[in-house]
Amino acid sequence: MKIASTIARYLLGLIFLTFGLNGFLHFIPMPAPTGVAGQFLGALFVSRFYVVIFLLQIVPAVLLLANRYVPLALTILGAVIVNILCFHVFMAPAGLPLAVVVTILWFLTASSVRSAFAGILQS
């Protein structure tokens, strides 16, 4: 299980580093979404809130890849992943499979540091 969680940590870090950097550098061409998803992303870009979102992907990704402060990185990415899942469930279902894969990778990585979360999971 340790090998699986290590692989999941590296994959999770690479995915978020790639897509976080893509938000600033645009090296992966993606068509603009339509409908409500397009309006939502348009509001994020007009308000410049996308800077915060992409930084909240890049910083934890670097922490995961460096194997430093992994519980902190997972806590930050947990909130980001919930938002990604909600976005794809409610506005853009085409991206849902990758969101589910990222969620599974998060749980695999979190299983290796579950003792760090023990305090918040007590009644």
CYANA upper distance limits for C-alpha pairs under 8 A (distance plus 0.5 A):
  1 MET  CA      5 SER  CA      6.70
  2 LYS  CA      6 THR  CA      6.66
  2 LYS  CA    112 SER  CA      7.32
  3 ILE  CA      7 ILE  CA      6.65
  4 ALA  CA      8 ALA  CA      6.53
  4 ALA  CA    108 LEU  CA      7.73
  5 SER  CA      9 ARG  CA      6.49
  5 SER  CA    105 LEU  CA      8.49
  5 SER  CA    108 LEU  CA      5.71
  5 SER  CA    109 THR  CA      5.23
  5 SER  CA    110 ALA  CA      8.35
  5 SER  CA    111 SER  CA      7.70
  5 SER  CA    112 SER  CA      6.65
  6 THR  CA     10 TYR  CA      6.83
  6 THR  CA    109 THR  CA      7.44
  7 ILE  CA     11 LEU  CA      6.63
  8 ALA  CA     12 LEU  CA      6.41
  8 ALA  CA    105 LEU  CA      5.59
  8 ALA  CA    106 TRP  CA      7.83
  8 ALA  CA    108 LEU  CA      6.71
  8 ALA  CA    109 THR  CA      6.22
  9 ARG  CA     13 GLY  CA      6.56
  9 ARG  CA     64 LEU  CA      6.69
  9 ARG  CA     65 LEU  CA      7.71
  9 ARG  CA    105 LEU  CA      7.63
  9 ARG  CA    106 TRP  CA      8.07
  9 ARG  CA    108 LEU  CA      8.38
  9 ARG  CA    109 THR  CA      5.81
 10 TYR  CA     14 LEU  CA      6.56
 10 TYR  CA     64 LEU  CA      7.31
 10 TYR  CA     65 LEU  CA      6.22
 11 LEU  CA     15 ILE  CA      6.52
 11 LEU  CA    105 LEU  CA      8.05
 12 LEU  CA     16 PHE  CA      6.71
 12 LEU  CA     61 ALA  CA      7.71
 12 LEU  CA     64 LEU  CA      8.26
 12 LEU  CA    102 VAL  CA      7.13
 12 LEU  CA    105 LEU  CA      6.72
 12 LEU  CA    106 TRP  CA      7.46
 13 GLY  CA     17 LEU  CA      6.40
 13 GLY  CA     60 PRO  CA      7.99
 13 GLY  CA     61 ALA  CA      4.66
 13 GLY  CA     62 VAL  CA      7.09
 13 GLY  CA     63 LEU  CA      8.40
 13 GLY  CA     64 LEU  CA      5.92
 13 GLY  CA     65 LEU  CA      6.03
 14 LEU  CA     18 THR  CA      6.39
 14 LEU  CA     61 ALA  CA      7.29
 14 LEU  CA     65 LEU  CA      7.99
 15 ILE  CA     19 PHE  CA      6.70
 15 ILE  CA     61 ALA  CA      8.49
 16 PHE  CA     20 GLY  CA      6.10
 16 PHE  CA     57 GLN  CA      5.97
 16 PHE  CA     58 ILE  CA      6.83
 16 PHE  CA     61 ALA  CA      6.12
 17 LEU  CA     21 LEU  CA      6.43
 17 LEU  CA     57 GLN  CA      7.08
 17 LEU  CA     58 ILE  CA      5.53
 17 LEU  CA     61 ALA  CA      5.82
 17 LEU  CA     62 VAL  CA      7.50
 18 THR  CA     22 ASN  CA      6.53
 19 PHE  CA     23 GLY  CA      6.86
 19 PHE  CA     54 PHE  CA      8.45
 19 PHE  CA     57 GLN  CA      8.35
 20 GLY  CA     24 PHE  CA      7.77
 20 GLY  CA     54 PHE  CA      5.21
 20 GLY  CA     55 LEU  CA      7.35
 20 GLY  CA     57 GLN  CA      5.81
 20 GLY  CA     58 ILE  CA      5.75
 21 LEU  CA     25 LEU  CA      6.45
 21 LEU  CA     26 HIS  CA      8.17
 21 LEU  CA     54 PHE  CA      7.71
 21 LEU  CA     58 ILE  CA      7.35
 22 ASN  CA     26 HIS  CA      5.11
 22 ASN  CA     27 PHE  CA      6.24
 22 ASN  CA     28 ILE  CA      6.85
 23 GLY  CA     50 TYR  CA      8.31
 23 GLY  CA     54 PHE  CA      6.72
 24 PHE  CA     54 PHE  CA      8.24
 32 ALA  CA     38 GLY  CA      7.20
 33 PRO  CA     37 ALA  CA      6.46
 33 PRO  CA     38 GLY  CA      5.17
 33 PRO  CA     92 ALA  CA      8.47
 34 THR  CA     38 GLY  CA      5.09
 34 THR  CA     39 GLN  CA      7.98
 35 GLY  CA     39 GLN  CA      6.93
 36 VAL  CA     40 PHE  CA      6.56
 36 VAL  CA     91 MET  CA      6.74
 37 ALA  CA     41 LEU  CA      6.67
 37 ALA  CA     87 PHE  CA      8.22
 37 ALA  CA     91 MET  CA      5.67
 37 ALA  CA     92 ALA  CA      6.72
 38 GLY  CA     42 GLY  CA      6.38
 39 GLN  CA     43 ALA  CA      6.70
 40 PHE  CA     44 LEU  CA      6.95
 41 LEU  CA     45 PHE  CA      6.76
 42 GLY  CA     46 VAL  CA      6.57
 43 ALA  CA     47 SER  CA      6.54
 44 LEU  CA     48 ARG  CA      6.54
 44 LEU  CA     49 PHE  CA      5.71
 44 LEU  CA     50 TYR  CA      6.06
 45 PHE  CA     49 PHE  CA      6.91
 45 PHE  CA     50 TYR  CA      6.28
 49 PHE  CA     53 ILE  CA      7.12
 50 TYR  CA     54 PHE  CA      6.53
 51 VAL  CA     55 LEU  CA      6.58
 52 VAL  CA     56 LEU  CA      6.55
 53 ILE  CA     57 GLN  CA      7.03
 53 ILE  CA     80 VAL  CA      8.42
 54 PHE  CA     58 ILE  CA      6.70
 55 LEU  CA     59 VAL  CA      6.46
 56 LEU  CA     60 PRO  CA      7.16
 56 LEU  CA     76 ILE  CA      7.57
 56 LEU  CA     77 LEU  CA      7.95
 56 LEU  CA     80 VAL  CA      8.06
 57 GLN  CA     61 ALA  CA      6.64
 57 GLN  CA     77 LEU  CA      7.41
 57 GLN  CA     80 VAL  CA      8.03
 58 ILE  CA     62 VAL  CA      6.73
 59 VAL  CA     63 LEU  CA      6.87
 59 VAL  CA     73 ALA  CA      8.35
 60 PRO  CA     64 LEU  CA      6.60
 60 PRO  CA     72 LEU  CA      8.21
 60 PRO  CA     73 ALA  CA      4.89
 60 PRO  CA     74 LEU  CA      7.80
 60 PRO  CA     76 ILE  CA      7.37
 60 PRO  CA     77 LEU  CA      7.28
 61 ALA  CA     65 LEU  CA      6.70
 61 ALA  CA     73 ALA  CA      7.71
 62 VAL  CA     66 ALA  CA      6.54
 63 LEU  CA     67 ASN  CA      6.41
 63 LEU  CA     68 ARG  CA      5.69
 63 LEU  CA     69 TYR  CA      6.78
 63 LEU  CA     70 VAL  CA      6.95
 63 LEU  CA     73 ALA  CA      6.74
 64 LEU  CA     68 ARG  CA      6.91
 64 LEU  CA     69 TYR  CA      8.06
 64 LEU  CA     70 VAL  CA      6.16
 64 LEU  CA     73 ALA  CA      7.02
 69 TYR  CA     73 ALA  CA      6.78
 70 VAL  CA     74 LEU  CA      6.56
 70 VAL  CA    113 VAL  CA      8.22
 71 PRO  CA     75 THR  CA      6.61
 71 PRO  CA    110 ALA  CA      7.99
 71 PRO  CA    113 VAL  CA      7.15
 71 PRO  CA    116 ALA  CA      6.99
 71 PRO  CA    117 PHE  CA      8.18
 72 LEU  CA     76 ILE  CA      6.84
 73 ALA  CA     77 LEU  CA      6.58
 74 LEU  CA     78 GLY  CA      6.26
 74 LEU  CA    106 TRP  CA      7.69
 74 LEU  CA    110 ALA  CA      7.48
 75 THR  CA     79 ALA  CA      7.36
 76 ILE  CA     80 VAL  CA      7.15
 77 LEU  CA     81 ILE  CA      6.39
 78 GLY  CA     82 VAL  CA      6.78
 78 GLY  CA    106 TRP  CA      8.09
 79 ALA  CA     83 ASN  CA      6.95
 80 VAL  CA     84 ILE  CA      6.72
 81 ILE  CA     85 LEU  CA      6.54
 81 ILE  CA     99 ALA  CA      7.92
 81 ILE  CA    102 VAL  CA      8.09
 81 ILE  CA    103 THR  CA      7.30
 82 VAL  CA     86 CYS  CA      6.66
 83 ASN  CA     87 PHE  CA      6.54
 84 ILE  CA     88 HIS  CA      6.76
 84 ILE  CA     99 ALA  CA      7.14
 85 LEU  CA     89 VAL  CA      6.47
 85 LEU  CA     96 LEU  CA      7.46
 85 LEU  CA     99 ALA  CA      6.36
 85 LEU  CA    100 VAL  CA      7.99
 86 CYS  CA     90 PHE  CA      6.41
 86 CYS  CA     91 MET  CA      8.42
 87 PHE  CA     91 MET  CA      5.93
 87 PHE  CA     92 ALA  CA      6.95
 88 HIS  CA     92 ALA  CA      4.96
 88 HIS  CA     93 PRO  CA      5.23
 88 HIS  CA     94 ALA  CA      7.65
 88 HIS  CA     95 GLY  CA      6.42
 88 HIS  CA     96 LEU  CA      5.80
 88 HIS  CA     99 ALA  CA      8.09
 89 VAL  CA     93 PRO  CA      5.92
 89 VAL  CA     96 LEU  CA      7.17
 92 ALA  CA     96 LEU  CA      8.10
 95 GLY  CA     99 ALA  CA      7.08
 96 LEU  CA    100 VAL  CA      6.68
 97 PRO  CA    101 VAL  CA      6.79
 98 LEU  CA    102 VAL  CA      6.64
 99 ALA  CA    103 THR  CA      6.72
100 VAL  CA    104 ILE  CA      6.77
101 VAL  CA    105 LEU  CA      6.72
102 VAL  CA    106 TRP  CA      6.61
103 THR  CA    107 PHE  CA      6.87
104 ILE  CA    108 LEU  CA      6.73
105 LEU  CA    109 THR  CA      6.62
106 TRP  CA    110 ALA  CA      6.49
107 PHE  CA    111 SER  CA      6.59
108 LEU  CA    112 SER  CA      7.66
109 THR  CA    113 VAL  CA      7.79
110 ALA  CA    114 ARG  CA      6.24
113 VAL  CA    117 PHE  CA      7.91
114 ARG  CA    118 ALA  CA      6.94
117 PHE  CA    121 LEU  CA      7.03
118 ALA  CA    122 GLN  CA      7.17
